[in-house]
Amino acid sequence: MDKKKLTLQTSMAVISVLLNIWGLLSLLHTIQVFNVPFLAYLDNLRLLLKYVVIVVTMACGIMLFARFATTFKGKVKNTLAIINCTYSTILTLPLLGTFVGCFWAMKGINVPMVTDICNEFMDIFKSTGLQYFIFVAGTIMGIVFLAVPIIMTVQTVKKD
């Protein structure tokens, strides 16, 4: 195997895994499952900004891993693509559920973990119309975040 290609593949794999670990640890720190000292910078951010950091970090890791998978051929590429798609789907379902849950939470129904996020949105965006717009846009974003990796994985696997 070409040494340059191996170096690129190794770098992509390591960076994508590190980004995902960072994102998962950030999530665990944010939901206070356990305190991660090197993530203390998150403590000074608004709750929504913490989740933006988590989503962006993990999305970068997932996209980089998807690109990493395409550096292979055949069954290896297909297997890595399917693993990445499954992982992405598992992580995206709670994102979609959060935005859908915000519709109930804004009506005063307590939805565990969602109500805090919804209250944060409502504190920042005072207009009810804007709140509905954000929750609809977030729901659409969640659907897109689910659909795109699945469609791309199907196309990747069909090529081989």
Disulfide bonds with the S-S distance in Angstrom:
none
